[in-house]
Amino acid sequence: MEKQINGSCLCGAVTYGIRGPFKIFQYCHCSRCRKFTGSAHASNLFVPPEQFQWLSGEDSVGRFEHPVAKYYATSFCKICGSSLPWLTKGGKNVVVGAGTLDSDPEIKPFQNIFWDSKAPWFEDTGKLPKFGKFPK
């Protein structure tokens, strides 16, 4: 059995655990993921539902199902608004935003999807300066 990796929301009211092996780890550039994350893309791990469990605060998890999306939904903490893992409408996967994990999943993203929908302002981060903290 794979080791459990825990995750949480910003305020800590909601916690969860996942176990590998993970099916997919990818960056999604679709407009829905960009809206939900407020970022250039979502960093999503996919796990089967049987490899996911809420550890605390499940009653504080809200869910939004986009009315015209076949699979897309979102979950969030009702207290702090952080994004949280969500079960796809088809029920075959739990989508886990990697930024909500509390430790390294020991897997790296291996693809970008909906690249043609990426934000027009998005720049490949390999081209930008890198700072370990706020620049002076």
C-alpha positions as CSV (number, residue, x, y, z in Angstrom):
1,M,0.0,0.0,0.0
2,E,1.3,3.5,-0.9
3,K,1.9,6.0,1.9
4,Q,-0.8,8.5,2.6
5,I,-0.2,12.1,1.7
6,N,-2.3,14.7,3.5
7,G,-3.7,18.0,2.3
8,S,-5.7,20.9,3.7
9,C,-7.3,24.2,3.1
10,L,-5.8,27.5,4.1
11,C,-7.5,27.8,7.5
12,G,-7.0,24.1,8.3
13,A,-10.6,23.3,8.9
14,V,-10.7,20.8,6.1
15,T,-8.1,18.0,5.8
16,Y,-7.9,15.0,3.5
17,G,-5.6,12.1,2.6
18,I,-4.7,10.5,-0.7
19,R,-2.8,7.4,-1.6
20,G,-1.0,6.6,-4.8
21,P,-0.3,5.4,-7.3
22,F,-1.6,8.6,-9.0
23,K,-3.3,8.3,-12.4
24,I,-2.4,11.7,-13.8
25,F,-0.6,14.9,-12.8
26,Q,-1.0,17.7,-15.3
27,Y,-1.3,21.4,-15.7
28,C,-4.8,22.4,-17.1
29,H,-5.0,25.8,-18.9
30,C,-8.8,25.7,-19.5
31,S,-10.7,28.8,-18.7
32,R,-12.7,27.1,-15.9
33,C,-9.5,26.0,-14.1
34,R,-8.0,29.4,-14.5
35,K,-11.2,31.0,-13.1
36,F,-11.3,28.6,-10.1
37,T,-7.6,28.9,-9.2
38,G,-7.2,32.5,-10.1
39,S,-3.9,31.5,-11.8
40,A,-2.5,30.7,-15.2
41,H,-3.4,27.0,-14.8
42,A,-4.5,24.4,-12.3
43,S,-1.9,21.8,-11.2
44,N,-4.1,18.7,-10.9
45,L,-3.5,15.2,-9.6
46,F,-6.1,12.5,-10.4
47,V,-6.8,9.7,-8.0
48,P,-9.5,7.0,-7.9
49,P,-12.2,7.7,-5.3
50,E,-11.1,4.7,-3.2
51,Q,-7.7,6.3,-2.8
52,F,-9.1,9.5,-1.3
53,Q,-10.7,10.3,2.1
54,W,-11.8,13.4,4.0
55,L,-10.0,13.4,7.4
56,S,-11.7,16.4,9.0
57,G,-14.1,19.2,8.2
58,E,-16.1,17.5,5.4
59,D,-19.2,19.5,6.5
60,S,-17.3,22.7,5.6
61,V,-16.8,21.6,2.0
62,G,-18.9,23.4,-0.6
63,R,-19.3,22.2,-4.2
64,F,-20.1,24.0,-7.5
65,E,-21.2,22.1,-10.5
66,H,-20.9,24.0,-13.8
67,P,-24.3,23.6,-15.5
68,V,-23.0,23.0,-19.0
69,A,-19.8,21.0,-18.1
70,K,-19.9,17.2,-18.6
71,Y,-17.3,16.4,-16.0
72,Y,-16.2,19.7,-14.4
73,A,-17.1,20.7,-10.8
74,T,-15.2,22.4,-8.0
75,S,-15.0,22.1,-4.2
76,F,-13.9,24.7,-1.7
77,C,-13.7,25.4,2.0
78,K,-16.8,27.3,3.1
79,I,-14.8,29.1,5.8
80,C,-11.6,30.3,3.9
81,G,-12.6,29.7,0.3
82,S,-9.6,27.5,-0.5
83,S,-10.0,25.1,-3.4
84,L,-10.3,21.5,-2.4
85,P,-10.4,18.1,-4.1
86,W,-13.5,17.3,-6.0
87,L,-15.2,14.2,-7.4
88,T,-15.8,14.4,-11.1
89,K,-19.4,14.3,-12.2
90,G,-18.8,10.9,-13.7
91,G,-17.5,9.7,-10.3
92,K,-14.4,8.0,-11.6
93,N,-11.8,10.4,-10.4
94,V,-11.1,12.8,-7.6
95,V,-9.2,15.9,-8.9
96,V,-6.7,17.1,-6.3
97,G,-5.2,20.6,-6.7
98,A,-1.5,19.9,-5.9
99,G,-1.2,23.3,-4.2
100,T,-3.4,22.0,-1.4
101,L,-1.1,19.1,-0.5
102,D,0.9,19.4,2.7
103,S,3.9,17.4,1.4
104,D,5.6,16.3,-1.8
105,P,3.5,13.7,-3.8
106,E,6.8,12.5,-5.3
107,I,5.5,12.8,-8.8
108,K,5.9,15.6,-11.3
109,P,3.4,17.0,-13.8
110,F,3.9,15.3,-17.2
111,Q,1.7,17.3,-19.5
112,N,-0.2,20.5,-20.2
113,I,-3.8,20.3,-21.4
114,F,-6.0,22.9,-23.1
115,W,-2.8,24.7,-24.1
116,D,-4.7,26.4,-26.9
117,S,-6.9,28.0,-24.2
118,K,-4.0,29.3,-22.1
119,A,-4.2,32.9,-20.8
120,P,-2.9,35.4,-23.4
121,W,-0.6,36.9,-20.7
122,F,0.9,33.5,-19.7
123,E,4.7,33.3,-20.0
124,D,6.6,30.0,-19.7
125,T,8.1,30.3,-16.2
126,G,11.4,29.0,-17.5
127,K,12.0,32.4,-19.2
128,L,11.4,34.6,-16.1
129,P,13.8,35.6,-13.4
130,K,13.6,33.6,-10.2
131,F,13.8,34.9,-6.6
132,G,13.9,32.8,-3.4
133,K,11.8,35.5,-1.6
134,F,10.5,39.0,-2.4
135,P,13.0,40.8,-4.7
136,K,14.6,44.0,-3.4
